[in-house]
Every structure is written in C-alpha cells, then in structure tokens.
Amino acid sequence: MPFLIIEKDDKAQYITYEADQDVTSLTQYAKQKLTEEQKCYEIFEQNYQAQKDFDENHQ
C-alpha cells in the first residue's frame, strides 16, 4: 500500500478539509492521491524487476 503524500501545492486545501472536518472531500482527495501513488509504485516495481532480470541475465 502506498503512502499518502501531501504535495506542497495541495497542503492548504488538505488543511482546509481537515479544519472543516470535510470527510467526503478529504476521502476523495486521499483516494485520488493514493491511486496516483499506487501507479508510481507499480512503475517503480516493474522497472526494478526489469533491471534485476537484466542484471541476472548479463553477468
């Protein structure tokens, strides 16, 4: 599971959601960011595995 990373540009909006106790908006924001982070994680994992396979086959 990826981490929820609050980007600098989103910090004010995130704090507003928390201050207003706007659970719906905060949940939507978190789901969107976690989806983005999951995609980044999957790409990283694929690249890592590809590099590992390459290294194993070219020694």
N, C-alpha and C positions, 0 to 999 in steps of 0.2 A: 504494500500500500504506500503510495507516495505521500510526501509531507505537504501540508497546506502552506504555501509560501505567499505571504502578503507582499506584493510588489510595492515599491516606493510610490508609484503613481496611484495606487489603489488604497493607500493607507488611510487617507482622510475618509473615503467612502466606507471602508471597513469599520473604522472607529465610529462613524455615524450609525451604521447598522447596529453595532453593539450598544451605543449610548441610547438609541431609540428602542432597544430590545426588539428590533425588527427581525424576527426569526425567519420569516419567509424569505426576505431579501438576502439575509446572511447565508441561509441554506442554499439558495440559488447561486450566490457568488462562490461559495465553497465548492459546490458540485462542479461548476464551470472550471474553476482553477484546478481542482483535483483531476478532472478529465484531461486538462492540458498537461499537467504534471505526469499523469499516467502515460500519455503518449510519448513524452520526452524520455521517461524511464524505459519504455519499451524500445525506443530507438537506441538508447544507450546500451541496453542489454543485447540487442541484435548486433550492434557494432562490436561490442565486447566479444560476443561469441564468434563473430566472423573473424576478428583478429586472432582470437585463441585458436580457431581451426586453421587459419593461415599459418600461424607460428608452428603448430604441431606438424603440419604437412610440408614445411620448408626448413627443416632443421637438418 
